Amino acid sequence: MSHWTRMGGRIVSMAALLLMGLGCKDDPPSPATSATSTTAAVATVSSGPTKPAADATPSASATPTAPAGPPEGMVNVPAGAFLMGEPFFTGNPEEKPAHEAVVASFYMDEAEVTMEAYQACVDAGKCKPQHTDRRFCNSKFEGREKHPVNCVDLDMAVDYCSFVGKRLPSEREWEYAASGGEKHQRYSWGNSPPPDQKNNCYNHAFGSCEVKQFEPGAFGLYDMTGNAWEWTQSSFDPYPSHGGIDPLQDKRLYVYRGGSWSRRFSKWMKTTLRNRYERDKYSASIGFRCVKSVEPMQCPTDFELKDGTCVRSEGTPVCEEHFAWDAEKKLCMPTKDGDARHLATRWPPKDNPANVNLGKFGKLSPAGEKGTDDGKPAKITRSRTPQHDEDCKKNWPNTPASYLFNGGHNYPSRKPAVAGAGCVPRDMSWGWTSACCPN
C-alpha cells in the first residue's frame, strides 16, 4: 500500500475519532494521495551560515557523504519529505492543513531519557532536580531508574539535551521519525490500533513503564507511541509548520507528542496528534528524548539548505488527494472537482486552537489559558451524554452518569466545576471535558 493511502483514502472512520479516552489527574491540558518519496536520495550541503545558498543546491546525481554513524544509544533518521498532519476529512483542527514538510538527516535517541541518565546531569550541577509534586513523578518511587524521566518542564529538557551535546527535536522531526518517514504511519509500529499493553505503554494504572520494554517501531525507535509524552522545541502555532526549532518565550505554548501511559484509548496515540503546554509546566505523563543534527547537513534531492533548514528548490510541493498546490497562496488548496471542493472558500480552517499563540483566540494568561477578548473566563456549561454511561458504570460505578462540560479556558479551568459536581474526568480536549457523575 502506498504511504499516501492514509491521506487520500477514507479508511479512518469518523466514529472512531469520536471515541473518548481517559484524562488522568497528572495529565496536562489536552487537544483534542499519490506522490514519489524523497527519502531515496540525499544531497550533502554545508550547514555553515555564511555559505551561499547556490553552493548548496542539490541535484538528483549528487552523491551523499556517508555520516560516521549514529552516536551510541541513537539511531539515524534519513533526510526526507512527507505529508505532515491529518487529511481534510479527519483529525483535529490544529492538525490541519496537511502539508509537505522536509527534514534533514538527524540522529535521535533510541529511547526516552531515563531517570538515571537525567540524574547524572543533576549530579553534575547542570540540570535542576525533577519536580515531585505529582502523584506519579518517578522520583518518588524506588527502582525506576530505567523509566523515562518525567515531571520536567521544557527548560529542564533543553538543559539536559545541551548537557549531552544534543538538542530537543522540532515537531517536524518528531512526527517524521515516529511515523516512519515516507510511510506516515498512524502509530510508530504501523496503522493497526494498539490493543492494551501489547505494542506500547498506555492505559497503565500505575505510571510509566521501563523504556524499551516493547518492540521498537519506526527507524528502530522505542516508545515513540505511549509511555511518556515527549517535549519538542516547536511553538504550538497553526500549520503549515516550519523548519528549525523555536526560541523559548514566556506566555507561549509548546508542543509535546506521542501519547502516554495515562491514556485509555488509542486515539491519543496517533503520531499526528499535537498536545501543548507552557514551558514552565510539567506533568508525570511528560518526558523527552534528544536529537543531534548530522553534519554536514543532508537534504533530500530537490531540496536545498536555506537559513539552516531544507527547502524545496525543484518541483512542486506534494498535496493530499483532492488538493493542488496554489503558488500564489503558497498552500495546498481544494481542487474544483475534488471531494474537498466545498471547503474552497474556508480553507485552511480558521477555528483552530493553535491560533492561541497568535492572540486570535483571546488573551493568553500567565497560566497559558485561553480567555475571552476582555480576559474574563469563558462560561462553563454541563449537559448529559448518556451514550457514555456504560463506560462510567464499568470504570467508576459510584459515578455512573456521563456529562459533558463545555467552556472554560482549558481543561484545568474546568476541573473545579467537574470536582464540585462530584464528577471524575474520563476524557478532555481543548474546549470540553467528559466526566462521570453521580446520578
Secondary structure, 3 states (H helix, E strand, C coil): CCCCHHHHCCCCCHHHHCCCCCCCCCCCCCCCCCCCCCCCCEEECCCCCCCCHHHHCCCCCCCCCCCCCCCCCEEEECCEEEEECCCCCCCCHHHCCCEEEEECCEEEECCCCEHHHHHHHHHCCCCCCCCCCCCCCHHHCCCCCCCECCCCCHHHHHHHHHHCCCECCCHHHHHHHHCCHHHCCCECCECCCCCCCCCCCCCCCCCCCCCCCCCCCHHHCCCCCCCCEEEEEEECCCCCCCCCCCCCCCCCEEEEECCCCCCCCHHHHCCCCCEEEECCCCCCCEECCCEEECCCCEEECCEEEECCEEEECCCCCCCCCCEEEECCCCEEEECCCCCCHHHHHHCCCCCCHHHHHHCCCCCECCCCCECCCCCCCCCCEEEECHHHHHHHHHHCCCCCEEEEEECCCCHHHHHHHHHHCCCEEEEECCCEEEEEECC
